[in-house]
Amino acid sequence: MTATTLTAMQTNFINDIADGSPVRDRLIQQLQSGFMFADVVECLNGQFSTGSFCDENNNQYPALYFSFEEAQKEHAESRESFELDHDDDDDAYEGVLFAVKWRTDDTLEFYAIDDIGVIDASSPVGVSSCNDSMGL
């Protein structure tokens, strides 16, 4: 696959994260044929929310990470922040780590992952559009 098979949102995502980076080609390959990772909240409507980040031009992208370790770190930080802000025992952080494939129709497929990063790639547990997963 070549970079031309990326959607406009995927291209902008890569440019924002890896503009001028020597790992840019590896990141493109991972986006096209591999898994990325996310701290995901399953919504009541069945959608999966990754959250989002904005670039300097306020373009939004799904909050995806290129490594399991990065996603684990974000998950731990989000859980800790939630627990500091919510001292009600009935409230629990609902984020779960998933492996994610970003398809060329700008949908995200979510795959179960275990505690050490092994992905169950047999079939996705859910699918959401990028916009839905970012809450747009």
Secondary structure, DSSP 8 states (H G I E B T S, - for coil): --GGGS-HHHHHHHHHHHTT-TTHHHHHHHHHHS-EEEEEEE-TTS-EE--EEE-TT--EEE--BSSHHHHHHHHHHHHHHHHHH---TT-----EEEEEEE-TTSEEEEE-B-TT--B-TTS-SEEEEHHHHTT-
